[in-house]
Amino acid sequence: MYTPPVNILWCWRLVLSLLIGMVGCTPSAPEPVYRIGFSQCNTDDAWRRAMLAGMEKELSFHPNVRFRMLDAHNNSDLQQRQVRELIRQRVDLLIISPNQSGPLTALAEAAYNQGIPVVILDRRTTSRLYTAYVGGNNQEVGRTAGHYAAQLLRRRGRVLQILGTPGSSPATDRDLGFRQALAAHPGVQLVAQVEGDWQPASVLRRLPAVLRAHPDTDLIFAHNDPMAQAAYQVARQQGLARRIRIIGVDGLSGPGNGLQLVEDGALKATLLYPTGGEEAIRTALRILRHEPYVKENVLNTMVIDSANVGTMRTQTEELATQRRDIQQQQRRLREQMRRYASQKMTVYLLLASLLGALLLGALAWRSSRLNRRIRRVLEGQNAEISAQRNQIEQLAEEARRSSEAKLRFFTNFSHELRTPLTLILGPVEDLLSSPTELTPAQHHDLKLVRRNAQRLLQLVNQLLDFRKIDVGKMAVRATEGNLVAFVRELMDVFEKTAHRRGITFRFLPAEPGISLWFDGDVLDKIFSNLLSNAFKYTADGGQITVSIQRLPAANTVRVSVEDNGRGIAEADQPHILGWFYQGSQPSANGSGLGLALADGLTRLHEGTLSFRSQHGQGSTFEVTLPLAKPTTFLDAEPDHLYRPAADSRPDDEPTGPPDEAAPIRSDTTVLVIEDHEEVRDFLVQKLQPHFQVSTAADGATGLRLAGDTIPDVIVCDVNLPELSGLEVAAALKGDWRTSHIPLVLLTARDAPEQQIAGVQAGADLYLTKPFNPTFLLESLRTLLRNRDQQREHFRRELSVDTATVAPQRVDQKFLADLTAIIEANLDRPGLSVDDIARSLGVSQMQLYRKVKALLGTGVTDYIQNLRLTKARQLLLHEGSAIAQVAYQTGFSSPSYFATLFKGKYQVSPSEYKALHAPSQH
């Protein structure tokens, strides 16, 4: 039998004692939560604040009450809507302080009939269907005021009364009580009354005329203190303040209220009218708790004059201080309650944690005995496993080093093979293209050597690509181009083979052009491998189909290569994309690299390569590429000459901002710099049908737009704010980015010396206002034609033979610098537009537009033209090999170079060498 240790028994005793203590100090059950709704419509702000202060004081003793107060701001219609909302919310008790008795009577009865207790505060309704009433006796207030007035006047004098809002119960009752009291004193005469509507503004507006009509008035009785104060102001303005005595009602404390007015002598007296806020809350709670309560709670009144105002003020201030103290004590109590609840929860958590710890300790003590026995067994097993793991790690490290060494060897070996392959292919190409008579056997043997040397070079390139992908050194340099045109030109290379073997070779694009961001070199290798495989495994007379389809739902494009060859065995399909895997029926010409390289390059291009195949019936390989430009792609212009369809944009043309308007008639852009709005709109109207037009209202903005957008032609006014048109012309012609742009100056100055100044500033044309719009349009077209001719001149002049041009003009200097940079880096395959732009200190966009304007071609095309021109010259050198020339001029592969060379000169490099080789005798 298990016996707990002594310390565990002691802990159990401690837990039991704490639990007994917690049970002994458990607080009593909390009171239920009551929801009380209150709607009030009193117009006297001071009286309303005093009433709410009393309510808040009493509510501070009852934290279980949820009190909601709605203020109707003296609007009976608004108060009716508020009361309906409180009834709809089914509050536990409703307190109503109406401004007028009639409008709220029906709603008070409705709430009462629905079982909601209703407490009427201050002003009665016309019905007796309510639970309780709390408020002063307004008739008693009026009678007390009347008797006090008679006493002040020694029962003889003339009295004026200022009433509240007609129809309100307080005004009616106070007037009735006041008249009843005066009836007992015949010597006191009520000479006039003023409707004050409870508002001082009404008194200030109406009382002066009444006082002028009754200047012998001895006393004024106002139904509340604010109206009494307004009466005092009127009496003082008419010089009657010393003689007329004024009595008010409310008796509230605080600056500007009744007690202060009595102390200051503005009022002779004020009658205390209790707010009833505290009593209303007490009565409401008695009702909700089902305790005995009084239905009619009439609050007493008293006269406050100079004899007792000090005592009343002192008592009021003491009450206010006590109320603040109570509120502070309530806040402290709430804080203590929160702290108590937090500490209680902490104690409970600690007890639970302690109990859990004790249970876990007991389990741990028992488990430790078992663990000691198991540990001895495991230690022996762990030592054996550790020795095996170390041996496995050592073997894995040796295997990794061996694999790395093999890959490094293959890579280095592949690099070393390039030179002898170049030296093999060069002489073979020379022999095949030379006019020397060869026997058919020799010609066949040379073709066999060339074919296998090219295959070996392809394998070397694939090994290098495999190594680049493996170590993450191959980057995708993409540009936007037409994928359909790219694939069509790539298929042209295989047309001859298809024709020779009788294979039906079809191209089925779903659209004439699909714009896509892609790296031409990468896609060339992917599709060349897929097409080579299709031709390799398709029998003569078979069929190969290439199709292209846009997939809008996935935002991708799919290129499919389908053949009806022998297909892939089911056992080989899971491994067919692996490196060096040749399948269960390997081909004599297979290396196991082509499909694996295509798959790796496709994933590098952020696409997917998939296939489906049925043995004996053919295979379909699908390359899916993203339509949007992936973030991993590097910005670069294309390194190939594949052209988009006629209705597509050139590959290297930069994309304009998304909100740029599409051209209406032409791609030619015109910048109009004109500060006169109507003239500017007129120019836009005349030019927009023929050109893309942008505008600027001043010279500084025009200069900035010209530098940013590089327009084809600029039309500029001479008289411009801040920067004149002549200054704009000088700045444009002095900046190499804009020096080539034809400039037309428009001005109202027609003096010869002014025209000469415009031409000297660099203007190509100087037109005076008013001008003929047709003449302006034809002039722009002539300037653009002249620029095209100049562009052709530069293109003829800037060849490899004349790479440096005398810097006679800014444009010639720019083109000379551009050509020098390209020639210095001509053997670099990775030479990009970004590299050239950085060397010139400009952005890619500015460089592109400058070259496009001067030469009519993109930067990449210009680089390609220089490379091909240089290659053409090198091919004429005796002993130069085609592959060697390709690498010397920066092309990534001889096959790629051959495709581009034939595209430009309509003959292959070998045919070109044969045509220009010196004749042998």
PAKELUM-323664 format. One record per residue (C-alpha): residue in three letters; x, y, z. Coordinates in steps of 0.1 Angstrom, whole numbers, padded with zeros to 4 digits, always signed. Layout:
! PAKELUM-323664
ALAXYZ...
***
This chain:
! PAKELUM-323664
MET+0000+0000+0000TYR+0013+0035-0010THR+0019+0059+0019PRO+0023+0096+0010PRO+0053+0114+0024VAL+0049+0137+0055ASN+0054+0169+0035ILE+0025+0160+0011LEU+0001+0154+0040TRP+0011+0188+0054CYS+0004+0204+0020TRP-0031+0188+0019ARG-0039+0202+0054LEU-0028+0237+0041VAL-0051+0234+0011LEU-0081+0224+0032SER-0076+0252+0056LEU-0074+0278+0028LEU-0106+0264+0012ILE-0124+0266+0045GLY-0113+0302+0049MET-0124+0311+0014VAL-0158+0296+0020GLY-0161+0315+0053CYS-0155+0349+0036THR-0177+0343+0006PRO-0197+0375+0000SER-0235+0375-0001ALA-0253+0372-0034PRO-0253+0404-0055GLU-0284+0425-0060PRO-0303+0422-0092VAL-0296+0448-0119TYR-0323+0474-0125ARG-0327+0494-0157ILE-0342+0529-0151GLY-0350+0552-0180PHE-0354+0589-0175SER-0368+0615-0199GLN-0368+0652-0189CYS-0378+0684-0208ASN-0370+0712-0183THR-0358+0744-0198ASP-0339+0757-0167ASP-0303+0745-0171ALA-0293+0752-0135TRP-0324+0735-0121ARG-0318+0705-0144ARG-0282+0702-0133ALA-0291+0703-0097MET-0318+0676-0102LEU-0293+0654-0121ALA-0267+0660-0094GLY-0291+0647-0067MET-0299+0617-0088GLU-0262+0609-0093LYS-0256+0612-0056GLU-0283+0587-0048LEU-0273+0564-0076SER-0237+0563-0063PHE-0251+0541-0035HIS-0266+0516-0059PRO-0241+0503-0084ASN-0265+0477-0096VAL-0287+0504-0113ARG-0283+0510-0150PHE-0295+0546-0155ARG-0302+0561-0189MET-0311+0598-0191LEU-0326+0614-0223ASP-0329+0652-0226ALA-0356+0665-0249HIS-0343+0701-0248ASN-0378+0718-0243ASN-0392+0699-0273SER-0424+0679-0263ASP-0424+0660-0297LEU-0389+0649-0291GLN-0397+0638-0255GLN-0426+0617-0268ARG-0403+0599-0292GLN-0378+0593-0264VAL-0404+0579-0241ARG-0417+0555-0268GLU-0381+0543-0273LEU-0377+0537-0236ILE-0410+0518-0235ARG-0399+0497-0265GLN-0366+0488-0247ARG-0388+0475-0218VAL-0369+0494-0190ASP-0377+0482-0155LEU-0390+0517-0144LEU-0397+0549-0162ILE-0392+0584-0148ILE-0408+0613-0167SER-0403+0650-0161PRO-0426+0667-0186ASN-0425+0703-0198GLN-0462+0702-0206SER-0487+0679-0189GLY-0509+0671-0219PRO-0486+0656-0245LEU-0470+0630-0221THR-0503+0618-0205ALA-0511+0591-0230LEU-0476+0577-0231ALA-0474+0576-0193GLU-0507+0557-0192ALA-0495+0533-0220ALA-0463+0525-0200TYR-0483+0521-0168ASN-0508+0497-0186GLN-0479+0476-0199GLY-0467+0469-0164ILE-0438+0494-0164PRO-0438+0515-0132VAL-0440+0553-0140VAL-0427+0580-0116ILE-0438+0615-0126LEU-0411+0641-0115ASP-0417+0678-0109ARG-0446+0684-0133ARG-0478+0664-0133THR-0497+0648-0161THR-0535+0652-0165SER-0540+0615-0156ARG-0538+0596-0123LEU-0525+0565-0140TYR-0490+0566-0127THR-0471+0547-0100ALA-0458+0577-0080TYR-0453+0614-0081VAL-0423+0633-0068GLY-0422+0671-0068GLY-0431+0704-0052ASN-0465+0718-0046ASN-0466+0746-0071GLN-0499+0761-0057GLU-0482+0762-0023VAL-0452+0779-0039GLY-0476+0805-0054ARG-0494+0810-0021THR-0462+0814-0001ALA-0449+0839-0026GLY-0482+0859-0024HIS-0482+0860+0014TYR-0446+0870+0015ALA-0452+0897-0011ALA-0481+0912+0010GLN-0458+0911+0041LEU-0431+0930+0022LEU-0455+0956+0010ARG-0472+0959+0044ARG-0504+0947+0027ARG-0506+0976+0003GLY-0489+0980-0031ARG-0489+0971-0068VAL-0476+0937-0080LEU-0465+0924-0114GLN-0463+0887-0122ILE-0439+0870-0147LEU-0454+0836-0158GLY-0438+0804-0171THR-0449+0787-0203PRO-0487+0789-0207GLY-0503+0754-0203SER-0474+0740-0182SER-0486+0727-0149PRO-0460+0746-0127ALA-0470+0780-0144THR-0507+0773-0140ASP-0505+0762-0103ARG-0481+0790-0092ASP-0503+0816-0108LEU-0534+0801-0091GLY-0517+0799-0056PHE-0503+0835-0060ARG-0538+0849-0069GLN-0554+0830-0040ALA-0529+0845-0015LEU-0533+0881-0029ALA-0571+0877-0026ALA-0566+0876+0012HIS-0549+0910+0011PRO-0572+0935-0007GLY-0546+0963-0005VAL-0522+0944-0027GLN-0532+0947-0063LEU-0520+0925-0093VAL-0516+0952-0120ALA-0501+0932-0148GLN-0485+0899-0159VAL-0459+0889-0185GLU-0455+0856-0202GLY-0418+0847-0198ASP-0419+0811-0211TRP-0393+0802-0184GLN-0367+0820-0205PRO-0348+0853-0195ALA-0347+0863-0232SER-0385+0865-0233VAL-0385+0887-0201LEU-0359+0910-0215ARG-0380+0914-0247ARG-0415+0919-0231LEU-0411+0934-0197PRO-0397+0969-0206ALA-0430+0979-0222VAL-0450+0966-0193LEU-0429+0985-0168ARG-0432+1017-0188ALA-0470+1012-0188HIS-0469+1006-0150PRO-0440+1026-0136ASP-0455+1026-0101THR-0450+0988-0097ASP-0437+0979-0062LEU-0429+0942-0066ILE-0423+0916-0093PHE-0429+0879-0088ALA-0412+0857-0113HIS-0419+0820-0116ASN-0382+0811-0116ASP-0349+0827-0107PRO-0335+0832-0143MET-0366+0852-0152ALA-0363+0871-0119GLN-0327+0880-0127ALA-0338+0893-0162ALA-0365+0914-0145TYR-0338+0929-0122GLN-0318+0938-0153VAL-0348+0955-0169ALA-0356+0974-0137ARG-0321+0986-0133GLN-0320+0998-0170GLN-0352+1019-0162GLY-0338+1032-0129LEU-0364+1012-0108ALA-0341+0987-0093ARG-0339+1004-0059ARG-0377+1007-0055ILE-0390+0975-0071ARG-0386+0944-0051ILE-0382+0911-0070ILE-0391+0875-0058GLY-0380+0844-0077VAL-0385+0806-0074ASP-0359+0778-0073GLY-0334+0787-0046LEU-0305+0770-0062SER-0269+0774-0051GLY-0240+0784-0073PRO-0229+0814-0093GLY-0258+0833-0110ASN-0285+0812-0092GLY-0311+0822-0066LEU-0290+0821-0034GLN-0263+0842-0051LEU-0288+0867-0064VAL-0304+0871-0029GLU-0269+0876-0013ASP-0260+0902-0040GLY-0293+0921-0034ALA-0306+0915-0070LEU-0336+0896-0055LYS-0354+0903-0023ALA-0361+0866-0019THR-0364+0833-0036LEU-0386+0804-0029LEU-0370+0770-0025TYR-0383+0746-0051PRO-0367+0712-0044THR-0356+0694-0076GLY-0367+0660-0062GLY-0338+0641-0080GLU-0327+0621-0049GLU-0363+0614-0037ALA-0372+0602-0073ILE-0344+0576-0072ARG-0353+0565-0037THR-0390+0561-0046ALA-0380+0542-0078LEU-0359+0518-0059ARG-0386+0512-0033ILE-0410+0504-0061LEU-0385+0480-0079ARG-0377+0462-0046HIS-0414+0459-0038GLU-0410+0479-0006PRO-0437+0502+0008TYR-0437+0536-0009VAL-0458+0568-0010LYS-0476+0576-0042GLU-0478+0614-0037ASN-0444+0627-0026VAL-0449+0664-0022LEU-0418+0683-0014ASN-0419+0713+0010THR-0410+0749+0001MET-0397+0778+0021VAL-0388+0815+0016ILE-0351+0823+0014ASP-0342+0860+0020SER-0314+0880+0035ALA-0322+0865+0070ASN-0315+0829+0061VAL-0296+0829+0028GLY-0262+0826+0045THR-0274+0795+0064MET-0289+0780+0033ARG-0257+0786+0012THR-0236+0771+0039GLN-0258+0740+0041THR-0258+0737+0004GLU-0221+0739+0001GLU-0217+0713+0029LEU-0241+0691+0010ALA-0220+0696-0022THR-0188+0688-0003GLN-0205+0657+0012ARG-0216+0646-0022ARG-0181+0650-0036ASP-0168+0630-0006ILE-0194+0603-0012GLN-0185+0601-0049GLN-0148+0598-0040GLN-0156+0571-0014GLN-0177+0553-0041ARG-0148+0554-0065ARG-0124+0541-0039LEU-0150+0514-0030ARG-0153+0504-0066GLU-0115+0502-0069GLN-0113+0481-0037MET-0140+0458-0051ARG-0121+0454-0083ARG-0089+0447-0064TYR-0107+0423-0042ALA-0121+0404-0072SER-0086+0403-0088GLN-0071+0391-0055LYS-0098+0365-0051MET-0092+0352-0086THR-0055+0351-0079VAL-0060+0331-0048TYR-0083+0306-0066LEU-0057+0302-0094LEU-0029+0297-0068LEU-0050+0271-0050ALA-0057+0253-0083SER-0020+0255-0092LEU-0010+0242-0058LEU-0035+0213-0060GLY-0022+0205-0095ALA+0014+0207-0084LEU+0006+0183-0055LEU-0010+0159-0079LEU+0019+0162-0103GLY+0044+0158-0075ALA+0028+0125-0064LEU+0028+0113-0100ALA+0063+0125-0106TRP+0076+0107-0074ARG+0060+0074-0086SER+0072+0079-0122SER+0107+0086-0111ARG+0111+0051-0098LEU+0100+0037-0131ASN+0122+0062-0150ARG+0153+0051-0132ARG+0148+0016-0144ILE+0139+0026-0179ARG+0168+0051-0181ARG+0194+0024-0176VAL+0179+0004-0205LEU+0177+0035-0227GLU+0212+0047-0220GLY+0226+0016-0235GLN+0203+0019-0266ASN+0211+0056-0270ALA+0248+0049-0269GLU+0244+0024-0297ILE+0221+0047-0317SER+0245+0077-0312ALA+0273+0057-0326GLN+0252+0046-0356ARG+0240+0083-0362ASN+0276+0096-0362GLN+0285+0069-0387ILE+0256+0078-0409GLU+0264+0116-0407GLN+0300+0108-0416LEU+0289+0087-0446ALA+0264+0115-0456GLU+0291+0142-0454GLU+0314+0120-0475ALA+0286+0114-0500ARG+0279+0152-0502ARG+0316+0160-0507SER+0318+0133-0533SER+0287+0146-0551GLU+0299+0181-0549ALA+0333+0171-0562LYS+0317+0153-0591LEU+0295+0182-0600ARG+0325+0206-0598PHE+0344+0182-0620PHE+0316+0180-0646THR+0313+0218-0645ASN+0350+0224-0650PHE+0352+0197-0676SER+0322+0212-0694HIS+0339+0245-0695GLU+0371+0230-0709LEU+0352+0212-0736ARG+0340+0245-0752THR+0374+0254-0766PRO+0381+0221-0785LEU+0345+0220-0797THR+0349+0255-0811LEU+0380+0244-0829ILE+0363+0213-0842LEU+0331+0230-0854GLY+0350+0259-0871PRO+0371+0238-0896VAL+0342+0215-0902GLU+0319+0244-0911ASP+0347+0258-0934LEU+0351+0225-0952LEU+0314+0220-0956SER+0310+0255-0970SER+0342+0256-0991PRO+0339+0251-1029THR+0365+0223-1027GLU+0351+0192-1042LEU+0344+0165-1016THR+0334+0130-1022PRO+0300+0120-1010ALA+0315+0099-0983GLN+0337+0128-0971HIS+0307+0151-0972HIS+0286+0126-0952ASP+0314+0121-0927LEU+0319+0159-0922LYS+0281+0163-0916LEU+0283+0135-0891VAL+0312+0152-0873ARG+0293+0185-0873ARG+0261+0170-0860ASN+0277+0151-0832ALA+0300+0181-0823GLN+0269+0203-0821ARG+0252+0177-0800LEU+0282+0175-0777LEU+0282+0213-0774GLN+0245+0212-0765LEU+0251+0186-0738VAL+0279+0208-0724ASN+0256+0238-0723GLN+0229+0217-0706LEU+0254+0206-0680LEU+0264+0242-0673ASP+0228+0253-0671PHE+0221+0224-0647ARG+0250+0236-0625LYS+0237+0272-0626ILE+0202+0261-0615ASP+0216+0238-0588VAL+0237+0266-0572GLY+0211+0293-0578LYS+0233+0314-0601MET+0209+0316-0631ALA+0188+0347-0631VAL+0157+0355-0653ARG+0161+0387-0672ALA+0127+0393-0687THR+0111+0418-0711GLU+0076+0421-0723GLY+0071+0405-0757ASN+0048+0385-0780LEU+0049+0348-0770VAL+0031+0337-0802ALA+0057+0353-0825PHE+0085+0339-0803VAL+0073+0303-0805ARG+0065+0307-0843GLU+0101+0318-0850LEU+0115+0290-0828MET+0095+0264-0848ASP+0110+0276-0880VAL+0142+0259-0870PHE+0125+0225-0870GLU+0105+0230-0903LYS+0133+0215-0924THR+0135+0184-0903ALA+0097+0180-0903HIS+0096+0183-0941ARG+0125+0158-0946ARG+0109+0132-0923GLY+0073+0138-0936ILE+0061+0148-0901THR+0030+0170-0900PHE+0042+0200-0880ARG+0013+0223-0870PHE+0011+0255-0850LEU-0023+0264-0834PRO-0022+0296-0814ALA-0056+0306-0799GLU-0048+0343-0805PRO-0026+0361-0830GLY-0006+0377-0802ILE-0002+0372-0764SER+0019+0397-0745LEU+0040+0382-0718TRP+0071+0389-0696PHE+0097+0363-0705ASP+0134+0356-0709GLY+0140+0346-0745ASP+0171+0326-0737VAL+0154+0306-0710LEU+0122+0299-0731ASP+0144+0290-0761LYS+0161+0262-0741ILE+0128+0250-0727PHE+0109+0247-0760SER+0139+0236-0780ASN+0143+0206-0756LEU+0106+0198-0758LEU+0105+0200-0796SER+0137+0180-0799ASN+0122+0152-0777ALA+0090+0153-0798PHE+0109+0148-0831LYS+0132+0122-0815TYR+0104+0099-0804THR+0080+0105-0833ALA+0082+0082-0862ASP+0085+0095-0898GLY+0051+0105-0912GLY+0039+0112-0877GLN+0023+0144-0863ILE+0035+0171-0839THR+0013+0200-0828VAL+0022+0231-0809SER-0007+0251-0794ILE-0008+0283-0772GLN-0038+0292-0751ARG-0045+0320-0726LEU-0061+0309-0693PRO-0077+0341-0679ALA-0091+0324-0647ALA-0056+0314-0636ASN-0039+0345-0651THR-0016+0322-0671VAL-0007+0311-0706ARG-0002+0275-0716VAL+0020+0262-0744SER+0015+0225-0754VAL+0037+0203-0775GLU+0018+0172-0785ASP+0031+0142-0805ASN+0018+0108-0816GLY+0051+0090-0809ARG+0058+0060-0788GLY+0049+0076-0755ILE+0063+0071-0720ALA+0060+0038-0701GLU+0039+0041-0670ALA+0068+0029-0648ASP+0090+0058-0661GLN+0065+0086-0657PRO+0072+0094-0620HIS+0109+0098-0628ILE+0110+0112-0663LEU+0117+0148-0652GLY+0146+0137-0630TRP+0183+0145-0638PHE+0201+0119-0659TYR+0170+0096-0659GLN+0167+0078-0693GLY+0138+0054-0686SER+0134+0017-0691GLN+0138+0021-0729PRO+0166+0047-0732SER+0173+0063-0765ALA+0207+0060-0781ASN+0208+0097-0784GLY+0194+0104-0749SER+0214+0119-0720GLY+0187+0123-0694LEU+0193+0160-0692GLY+0168+0176-0717LEU+0135+0172-0698ALA+0151+0178-0664LEU+0167+0210-0677ALA+0134+0221-0692ASP+0116+0214-0659GLY+0142+0233-0639LEU+0142+0263-0663THR+0104+0264-0662ARG+0103+0265-0624LEU+0130+0292-0625HIS+0107+0311-0648GLU+0080+0307-0621GLY+0060+0284-0644THR+0052+0247-0643LEU+0060+0218-0667SER+0035+0189-0668PHE+0029+0160-0691ARG+0004+0133-0699SER+0013+0102-0719GLN+0000+0068-0729HIS+0025+0042-0740GLY+0023+0036-0777GLN+0000+0066-0784GLY+0021+0097-0778SER+0028+0124-0752THR+0017+0160-0745PHE+0040+0183-0726GLU+0025+0216-0712VAL+0044+0246-0701THR+0023+0270-0680LEU+0037+0306-0675PRO+0023+0335-0655LEU+0008+0364-0675ALA+0018+0390-0649LYS+0055+0398-0643PRO+0068+0379-0613THR+0087+0400-0587THR+0118+0378-0590PHE+0124+0387-0627LEU+0151+0413-0634ASP+0142+0442-0656ALA+0161+0439-0689GLU+0154+0445-0726PRO+0153+0413-0746ASP+0185+0397-0760HIS+0168+0383-0791LEU+0153+0395-0823TYR+0119+0378-0820ARG+0093+0403-0831PRO+0057+0406-0819ALA+0027+0406-0842ALA+0020+0438-0862ASP-0007+0449-0839SER+0014+0444-0807ARG+0039+0467-0791PRO+0077+0461-0796ASP+0093+0440-0769ASP+0116+0467-0756GLU+0091+0495-0756PRO+0085+0507-0721THR+0050+0507-0707GLY+0034+0540-0701PRO+0015+0550-0670PRO-0019+0533-0667ASP-0039+0565-0670GLU-0022+0576-0702ALA-0048+0581-0730ALA-0045+0558-0760PRO-0035+0575-0793ILE-0062+0584-0817ARG-0044+0585-0850SER-0007+0580-0845ASP+0019+0569-0819THR+0038+0602-0825THR+0037+0624-0794VAL+0035+0662-0793LEU+0041+0684-0762VAL+0023+0718-0763ILE+0037+0744-0739GLU+0013+0773-0739ASP+0001+0795-0709HIS-0030+0808-0727GLU-0058+0783-0719GLU-0079+0789-0750VAL-0049+0788-0774ARG-0037+0757-0756ASP-0071+0740-0761PHE-0072+0751-0797LEU-0038+0735-0804VAL-0049+0703-0787GLN-0081+0702-0808LYS-0062+0706-0840LEU-0034+0682-0832GLN-0051+0655-0813PRO-0067+0638-0844HIS-0032+0632-0857PHE-0009+0629-0827GLN-0008+0620-0790VAL-0008+0654-0773SER+0003+0664-0738THR+0003+0700-0724ALA+0020+0723-0700ALA+0010+0758-0689ASP+0044+0771-0681GLY+0080+0767-0692ALA+0093+0749-0660THR+0066+0723-0663GLY+0072+0719-0700LEU+0109+0713-0694ARG+0102+0687-0668LEU+0077+0669-0691ALA+0101+0670-0720GLY+0128+0654-0699ASP+0105+0628-0685THR+0085+0618-0716ILE+0109+0626-0745PRO+0081+0636-0770ASP+0086+0635-0808VAL+0080+0672-0813ILE+0075+0703-0791VAL+0053+0733-0799CYS+0061+0762-0775ASP+0049+0797-0770VAL+0076+0824-0766ASN+0058+0845-0740LEU+0056+0822-0709PRO+0054+0831-0672GLU+0087+0828-0653LEU+0107+0809-0680SER+0104+0823-0715GLY+0101+0802-0746LEU+0136+0813-0757GLU+0150+0800-0724VAL+0130+0768-0728ALA+0145+0763-0763ALA+0180+0769-0751ALA+0176+0744-0722LEU+0161+0718-0745LYS+0189+0720-0771GLY+0216+0721-0744ASP+0203+0688-0728TRP+0214+0657-0747ARG+0181+0640-0736THR+0160+0665-0756SER+0185+0680-0781HIS+0171+0659-0809ILE+0135+0669-0805PRO+0122+0693-0832LEU+0110+0726-0817VAL+0084+0750-0831LEU+0082+0784-0815LEU+0048+0803-0816THR+0047+0840-0808ALA+0029+0872-0816ARG+0063+0890-0821ASP+0070+0892-0859ALA+0100+0915-0859PRO+0129+0900-0879GLU+0153+0904-0850GLN+0129+0885-0828GLN+0126+0857-0853ILE+0164+0855-0855ALA+0166+0853-0817GLY+0142+0824-0818VAL+0163+0805-0844GLN+0195+0812-0825ALA+0179+0797-0794GLY+0175+0765-0813ALA+0140+0766-0828ASP+0135+0745-0859LEU+0106+0766-0870TYR+0094+0800-0859LEU+0056+0807-0865THR+0039+0840-0857LYS+0004+0844-0845PRO-0021+0842-0860PHE-0010+0811-0877ASN-0026+0786-0902PRO-0034+0754-0884THR-0030+0734-0916PHE+0004+0750-0921LEU+0014+0741-0885LEU+0003+0705-0890GLU+0022+0701-0923SER+0052+0718-0907LEU+0052+0692-0879ARG+0050+0664-0904THR+0079+0679-0924LEU+0100+0682-0892LEU+0093+0646-0883ARG+0102+0634-0919ASN+0134+0653-0917ARG+0141+0637-0883ASP+0135+0603-0898GLN+0160+0611-0926GLN+0185+0623-0900ARG+0179+0591-0880GLU+0188+0570-0911HIS+0219+0591-0915PHE+0230+0583-0880ARG+0222+0547-0884ARG+0244+0545-0916GLU+0271+0566-0900LEU+0273+0546-0867SER+0286+0513-0877VAL+0315+0493-0863ASP+0338+0508-0889THR+0330+0543-0877ALA+0323+0538-0841THR+0334+0572-0829VAL+0318+0602-0846ALA+0332+0637-0843PRO+0311+0654-0816GLN+0299+0682-0839ARG+0265+0681-0823VAL+0251+0670-0790ASP+0233+0641-0806GLN+0264+0629-0823LYS+0283+0631-0791PHE+0256+0610-0773LEU+0256+0583-0800ALA+0294+0582-0800ASP+0295+0577-0762LEU+0267+0551-0765THR+0285+0531-0792ALA+0318+0533-0773ILE+0302+0518-0742ILE+0286+0490-0761GLU+0318+0481-0780ALA+0338+0481-0748ASN+0314+0454-0734LEU+0305+0436-0767ASP+0317+0402-0755ARG+0295+0403-0724PRO+0264+0382-0729GLY+0248+0398-0698LEU+0252+0434-0710SER+0219+0451-0702VAL+0202+0484-0709ASP+0204+0491-0671ASP+0243+0488-0673ILE+0245+0512-0702ALA+0220+0537-0686ARG+0241+0537-0654SER+0273+0543-0674LEU+0256+0573-0691GLY+0240+0585-0658VAL+0203+0584-0671SER+0173+0562-0665GLN+0163+0533-0687MET+0132+0551-0700GLN+0152+0582-0710LEU+0179+0561-0727TYR+0153+0541-0746ARG+0133+0571-0758LYS+0165+0590-0769VAL+0178+0560-0789LYS+0143+0554-0803ALA+0141+0590-0814LEU+0175+0591-0830LEU+0178+0557-0846GLY+0142+0544-0848THR+0150+0513-0828GLY+0154+0501-0793VAL+0186+0500-0773THR+0186+0462-0773ASP+0182+0461-0811TYR+0210+0486-0815ILE+0233+0464-0793GLN+0222+0434-0814ASN+0229+0452-0847LEU+0264+0461-0835ARG+0271+0425-0824LEU+0259+0411-0857THR+0279+0437-0877LYS+0310+0428-0856ALA+0303+0391-0861ARG+0299+0396-0899GLN+0334+0411-0900LEU+0349+0384-0878LEU+0335+0357-0900LEU+0355+0371-0930HIS+0387+0365-0911GLU+0404+0333-0923GLY+0403+0305-0897SER+0375+0320-0876ALA+0350+0295-0863ILE+0313+0303-0860ALA+0310+0293-0824GLN+0341+0313-0815VAL+0327+0344-0832ALA+0294+0339-0814TYR+0310+0339-0780GLN+0334+0368-0789THR+0304+0390-0798GLY+0284+0382-0766PHE+0258+0356-0778SER+0248+0330-0753SER+0250+0300-0778PRO+0260+0294-0814SER+0225+0282-0823TYR+0210+0314-0809PHE+0236+0334-0829ALA+0229+0315-0861THR+0191+0322-0857LEU+0197+0359-0853PHE+0223+0361-0880LYS+0200+0344-0905GLY+0171+0367-0894LYS+0191+0398-0902TYR+0211+0388-0933GLN+0188+0360-0948VAL+0218+0336-0948SER+0233+0314-0921PRO+0268+0322-0908SER+0282+0291-0926GLU+0266+0302-0958TYR+0279+0337-0954LYS+0315+0324-0949ALA+0311+0302-0980LEU+0299+0332-1001HIS+0327+0355-0990ALA+0356+0329-0987PRO+0385+0336-1010SER+0385+0313-1041GLN+0410+0285-1041HIS+0428+0274-1072
***
